[in-house]
Amino acid sequence: MAEAIVSPIADSLLGKLASLAYQEACLIWGVKTDLLKLERTLKTIKAVLLDAEQQQLHNNEVRVWLEELKDVCYDAEDVLDEFEIQALRRLVMLNRGSITQKVRNYLSWPKSAAFRFTIGHKIKEIREKLDEVAADKNKFHLTNRVDNRHARQGRELTHSFVFDSEVIGRDEEKEEIIEILTQSGDDDQNISVIPIVGMGGLGKTALVKSVYNNEKMDQHFDLKVWVCVSEEFVERQLMISILKSVAGQNLNDLDIDQLQRILRDTLAGKRYLLVLDDVWNENVQKWIEFKKFFLGGASGSKIVVTTRSKRVASIMSTTRDGNGYSLEGLSNESCLSLFMNCAFKEGQEKHHPNLVKIGEEIVAKCGGVPLAIKSLGSLLCLSIDENEWKNVRDNDIWNLVQNENDIFPILKLSYDNLPSHLKQCLALCSLFPKDYEFFDLELVPIWMANGLLQSRDEGEELENIGKRYLKELESSCFFQEFLQIGHFVTFKMHDLIHDLVLSMSINECSMVKSPSQVISKKVRHLSFVDVDTIREGLPSSISNICHLRTIFNPFDEMTPDQSFVNSCISRFPHLRVLDLSDSKFEMLPKKIGNLKHLRYLNLSRNSQIKKLPNSICKLQKLETLIFEECYELEEIPRGLRYLISLRKLTLTTKQKRLPENNLILAECEKLNLRIGMEEDNSHQDLNNTRIQLRTIFIHNLPNLEELPQWLLHANTLESLAIDKCPNFTALPESLQNLELLRTLYILDCPKLTSLSKDMHCLIALRDLRINGCPTLSERYKKSTGEDWPKIAHIPLIWVDGEEIKSSKY
């Protein structure tokens, strides 16, 4: 059953209304009385919201009431957002141009006319709606409740810690599968199909991954391919995914005959291992037709299929019994070991024998399913409250687990114990397909753009809040397979967790899979996961949605065209997130400037766009702007400095000189790395200018040889990463002015032979990583390297993928 989460939205509204900026706006626009009434009503509702959110699980009337309240709160957020936008635009105008122009801007500012009338009417309308909804709360007898739910703090997201824990107790099964895959076939077929079948959460995918990554597979097979299938068994899409996995190319423009030829040529004469993960197709003919494309490989080729369905296994299997390899639950010993690893710090269980006893009883009810065990172990992680453990052991969920293949209620128990703000963040993850590889630099800005990041301490950076949320969700078993890659972190969501999150957020988030799909008009976040849905512009099925906030494109196979883009901009003025990656158009419409609420705009991998309209500089709320791999982009608007909320800019451009401050530079082959500021058409070198940057991430700049001297003046810099710059030879001679620098990553810069001479002066530096820099690695080798003393004070050091020093910080 879908769930309505309102308390974080109410918190956000109350925070805005209490701020000094809104109090000043009240006086400027003459709306003080209505806003005070709105605030009082919100406080009254907020007092009982937590109780209402709990009662909705058992009371449908409360859930419907919460849905109505959520809609009004979202509308109120849109209206209050207009205050912020007007204030930002006023700030820009008053600081724009010469002194004469600034005076002209001030005198022309519409202090009281149209905006005052419009905003006053909107606020009054919202207040009346909220009063009407609030009046209904009395019939539910709601009470004030303190929120005791909290997420568990987990380990640092610094390296991969998925496989060892997920395949615990599976050594025997692993060796059996390896033997099956490496033995010669005893039939005339040159390909064998081995399904691995078992209920959801048993660890089928993790087990097969451990086999797939085993060195014996590399020795035995010429080619290995991994593809996640999930619900939709679409022949063309699967071929594209397979070929992309092999060659790294996007072949979406090819027809099915061309794809078949390329696939056959790719596999011809090779002994290959193909893994089709999470297959649900029970159409025999579909499988027969699809299997034909793989018959050209060498003898001994294998296809491994993971599935929950015994029927799927019987349809696809070529094993003697026709049923494939059946994976059973973990042994009791392995279950207890896994649970204790999740619930206790190492060795702490010996101090709590009472909890261990309860834990054994909980594990006995989990049926040997690793995901269920990890979920409950993570729920109880670090808790020594015996009553909390007993509540899990004696919970009503065990009455719901009637089917031996159903662990959904167990996962739901963990979900129910999450704080509301984390549930909101998870809801947006349902926009992504199963087995999607998330990375933090993509997901956190989307959370941020939708206002989901709540600070516990004044001044806490939003990016750091997002990283904290990721750690909390990993610790609660909602994310898995974390891996640090250079400057960012990748991770995944188990498909059963995805099912759970999707069911909880279905009224607010939706993946559009077909042009005729019926979409609720209450939906506020959409993603498009099928090419046909946008082939002829925006689907008519979403024309009734009025307040859409997110349009996301998770697949590079999707290619939004000009019609689609024009429709998005004209129909959805309240958008916060607009992802137009992999689109094909030469010019972004000038009307993009009308999306005044927009916080996130992604134009990456557009192979045709040449210019951005100046109207983009009217987006004063924009926080993230991405036009990476836009190789034809010739010109960047001069007014980017007016995007005063911008936190992240990622670009690829032919333009040789950038007009503004920039945070991320990626694949700019012609870029001369120099950042300047413009004042009255004159260039001012930044060597004498104060630089306000927190992060600099430089990626794949083949012409970069050294960093500019203005970097020495970036005394607010906290993170510096240089990646894949083959001709980079020198850091600035001194970095001692970078007093706040905490992380320094130097990756794949083979010509760099030394760090700055005063590394020992960087007392704030906490994390140093060197990889793919042979001379550098040798000079800073632990204990024996000639320059090791210069970095020995740094708490965390990785060299060539090996952690050579680690301590808490």
C-alpha positions, 0 to 999 in steps of 0.5 A: 500500500502506498504511503503519504509522507508529509512531515518533512514537507511541513518542517521545510515550510515552517523553516522557511516561514521562520527565516528572516528572509521571509519576515522581510518579504512579508513587509515588502509584499504586504502579506504578513497577516496571511503568512502568520495564519498559514504558519499557525495552521501548519504548527497545529497540523505538524504536532499530530503528523507523526501519529497520522503517518503511523495510523495510515498503515491501518486506516485508509481514511487517514491516508487519504487525508494525508494525501490531500494535506501533502498536495496542499503543502506542496502547493504552499512550497511552490508559492513560498519558493516564489518569494525566494526567487523574487528576492534572488532576482532582486539581488541580481538586478541590484548588483548588475552592471555599472552604478548607473545601471544599478540605479536604473534597475532599482528604480524599475523594480516592481515593488508593489504592483503585479507581483504583490497582487498575484502573490497575495492572492496565491497565499490567501488561496493556499491558506484557505485550502490548508484551513479546510484540510486541517479542520478534518484532522479532528475526526481522527483523534490524532495525538502528539507523538515524538519521533523515535525512529532513527537511521543507524550510522554505518561505516565510511563509504570508502571501499567495496564491502559487498561480496564477502558479506553477501556470499557468506556460507556459500563456499560449497555452492560457489565451487559447484557452480564453477565446476559446472561452468568449466566442465565440457558439455556432454551433448552436441550443443555448443552452448549450455544454459544453467539457471540458478533458481531460488526465492528472492533475497537468497543471494543468487545475484551475489553468488553468481557475481562472486563466480563471475569475478573468479579468476578461473572464469577469466582463464576459461572464457574468452569473453564475459558479459553481464546483463540485468533483465528484470521484468521486461524481456525485450529482444532488441533492448537486451542485444543493445545491453549485451553489445554495450557491455562488450564494446562500451558503445551505445548502438540504440540507433541501429535496427534489430537486423544490424544488432543481430549481425554485430552480436553474431560477429562479436561472439563468433568463435569465442567461448563466452560466459553470458549472465542474464540476471533476474529473468522473469520471461515465461514465454517459450517462443521468445526464449527460443528466438532469442537463443538463436543469436548465441549459437555461433560461439565456441563449444563450451560457451555458457549462459547463466540465468538467475531467476525466482521462477521455477517455470523460467528455469525449466523453459531455459535450462539445458541441464540433465534434470531440466530444472537448473541449479536450485539455491537453498537457504543458508545454514543456521550457523551461517545465518547466525554469523551474518546476523551477528555481523550486522547487529554488533560491532566485532566482538561485542556480542559476547557482552550481551548474551541476552540479546544473542539469545533473542537474536537466535530466535529472530534468525530461526524465523527468517528461513535462511534468507540472507536479505531478511537476516541482514535487514533485521540485523541492520535494524537492531544494529548497535541497539542494546535495548532488550525491549527493542529486540523483543519487539522485532522477535514478537512483531505481527510481521511473522503472521504475515510471512505465510508464504515461504517465498515472501520476505516482503513484510520483513523488509517493510518492518525495516522501512517503517522504522526509517525517519520520514526524510529518508523515506522521501529520498528512497521514493525518488530512487524508484524512478530508476530501473532495477539493478541501476548503478547509482552514484552519489554525484548524480543522486545527491544533487537530485535529492537537493533539488527537491529540498529533501536534505535537512540540516541537523546543524546550522551551516552543515553543507548540503552535499555532506548531508546527502553523503550522511543520508547515503551512509544511513541508508546503507547501514539500514540495508537499503543500498548495497555494493558500495564502491569508491571510484576516484572522486565518487561512490557507486552503489545499487539497490536490491530488486526486492528493496526496489519493489518495496520502495516502488509500492510505497511511492507509487502515488508520487513517483512513476516510471513511464514504460509505454505511451498509453500508460495511465499516470495518476495526476497526483504524480510529481516525479517521472522517469522515462525508461522506454524509447517509444514513450518519447518517440513522438514528443511528450506522451498524452498520458501525462497531460493531466499532471499539473505540478510535476517536479522531476523529469528524469532520463536514466537511460542513454538509449533515450534521446529526447528531441526538440518536441519533447523538450518544448513540451516539458518546458511549456507544460511543467512550470514547477519543475525542480529537476529536468534531465535532458541527457542524451538529447538531440537538438541544437538549441535549448529553447529560450523559454527555459528561463521560465522554469524559475523553480528549476534547481537541476538541469542536465544536458550531458551527451547532447551531440548537436547542441551548439549554444545555450540561450542567455535566458538560462541565466534567469534561473536564480535557483539553479544549483546543478548545471551539467553539459558534459560531453557536449562536444559541439558546444561553442559558447557559454552564456556570459551571464553565468555569474548571475546563477547565484545559487549554482553549486555544481557546474560540469562542462565540455566545450569548444570555448577556450576561455571560461567566463565564470567560476567553475567546479568540475572540468571534464573532457575539454580537449581544447580548454586552456585552464584559466578562469577569469571574471568580467567587469565592464568588458575588461578581464581581471586575472584571478591571481589577485581575486578571492576564489570561493570554491569548495571542490575542484574536480578535473577529469580527462583533460589531455592538454593539461600540463599544470595547474594555474597559480590562481589555485593558490588563492582558493583558500576555501578549497576542501577537495581537489581531484585530478583524474586521467590527465596524461600530460599533467606534470606539476602541482603548484610548488606550494599549497600551504595556503589551502588551509581547509584542503581535506581530500586530494586525489591524483589518478592516472596522471603518469607524468606527475613525478612529485607532489608539492614540496610543502605537503607536510604543511597541509594539516587539514588533509585527511584523505590522499589517494594516488593511482596510476602514477608510477613515479609518484607511487614509488616516491611516496611508498610507505616507510621506504619512499624518499618523500614518505615523511612529507605525507606520513601525517595524513590519516588515510592514504591509498596508493595504487588501490591499496590502503597503506595507512588508515585511522579514524578521523 
